[in-house]
Amino acid sequence: MTTLREMTPPTTQLALAVQTKSPYRLAQTFAGFVGQFYDRADFDALAREVEDLYKIQRPEQAGDFRTQLDHRLHDRYHAPVAWDIAPVSQDQAA
């Protein structure tokens, strides 16, 4: 039998997580799964997406998520998230 979580799109799951979890708790969860990503760039992109959701839904806590996640990653001997990346232009993509 299919569960509700399996039927919910990932973007909606992230939005619900931001609504229901504190930045501290979500950063703790993210840091626990950093090693599960084959490509670290995918992890960083997901973290940036969550930060963007915090900026929209709970702007006063967006910086808390960023700070807490970088702190948690440092505690686990991982590099901080690449928060500020330049957009890729059409020329660079080709």
C-alpha positions as CSV (number, residue, x, y, z in Angstrom):
1,M,0.0,0.0,0.0
2,T,1.3,3.4,-0.9
3,T,1.9,5.8,1.9
4,L,1.1,9.5,2.0
5,R,4.8,10.4,2.1
6,E,5.4,8.4,-1.1
7,M,2.5,10.2,-2.9
8,T,3.7,13.7,-1.8
9,P,6.1,15.4,-4.2
10,P,9.6,16.1,-2.7
11,T,9.1,19.9,-3.0
12,T,5.9,19.6,-0.9
13,Q,7.7,17.4,1.6
14,L,10.4,20.1,2.0
15,A,7.9,22.8,2.4
16,L,6.1,20.8,5.2
17,A,9.4,20.2,6.9
18,V,10.2,23.9,7.0
19,Q,6.7,24.6,8.4
20,T,6.8,22.0,11.1
21,K,10.5,21.7,12.1
22,S,12.8,24.3,13.7
23,P,15.9,25.3,11.8
24,Y,18.0,23.7,14.5
25,R,16.2,20.3,14.2
26,L,16.2,20.4,10.3
27,A,19.9,21.3,10.2
28,Q,20.6,18.4,12.6
29,T,18.7,16.0,10.3
30,F,20.4,17.3,7.2
31,A,23.8,16.9,8.7
32,G,23.1,13.4,9.7
33,F,22.4,12.5,6.0
34,V,25.3,14.4,4.4
35,G,27.2,11.1,3.8
36,Q,24.2,9.5,2.0
37,F,24.6,11.8,-1.0
38,Y,26.9,10.5,-3.7
39,D,27.4,14.0,-5.1
40,R,28.0,16.7,-2.5
41,A,26.7,19.3,-4.9
42,D,23.3,17.7,-4.7
43,F,23.3,17.9,-0.9
44,D,24.3,21.6,-1.1
45,A,21.6,22.3,-3.7
46,L,19.0,20.7,-1.4
47,A,20.2,22.8,1.6
48,R,20.0,26.0,-0.5
49,E,16.4,25.0,-1.5
50,V,15.5,24.6,2.2
51,E,17.1,27.9,3.1
52,D,15.1,29.6,0.3
53,L,11.9,28.0,1.8
54,Y,12.8,29.4,5.2
55,K,13.3,32.8,3.7
56,I,9.8,32.7,2.2
57,Q,7.9,31.0,5.0
58,R,9.9,32.0,8.1
59,P,12.3,34.8,7.1
60,E,13.5,35.5,10.7
61,Q,14.8,31.9,10.9
62,A,16.5,31.5,7.5
63,G,19.9,32.5,8.8
64,D,19.5,30.1,11.8
65,F,19.2,27.1,9.4
66,R,22.3,28.2,7.5
67,T,24.4,28.8,10.6
68,Q,23.2,25.6,12.4
69,L,23.8,23.4,9.3
70,D,27.3,24.7,8.8
71,H,28.1,24.2,12.5
72,R,26.7,20.6,12.4
73,L,28.7,19.8,9.3
74,H,31.9,21.2,10.9
75,D,31.3,19.0,13.9
76,R,31.2,16.0,11.6
77,Y,34.4,17.0,9.8
78,H,32.6,18.1,6.6
79,A,33.0,21.3,4.6
80,P,30.3,23.9,5.0
81,V,27.6,24.2,2.3
82,A,28.4,26.2,-0.8
83,W,25.6,28.8,-0.1
84,D,26.5,31.4,-2.7
85,I,27.0,30.1,-6.1
86,A,26.9,32.0,-9.4
87,P,24.2,31.1,-11.8
88,V,25.3,29.2,-14.9
89,S,24.9,31.1,-18.1
90,Q,23.8,29.4,-21.4
91,D,27.4,29.8,-22.7
92,Q,28.9,28.0,-19.7
93,A,26.3,25.2,-19.8
94,A,27.1,24.2,-23.4
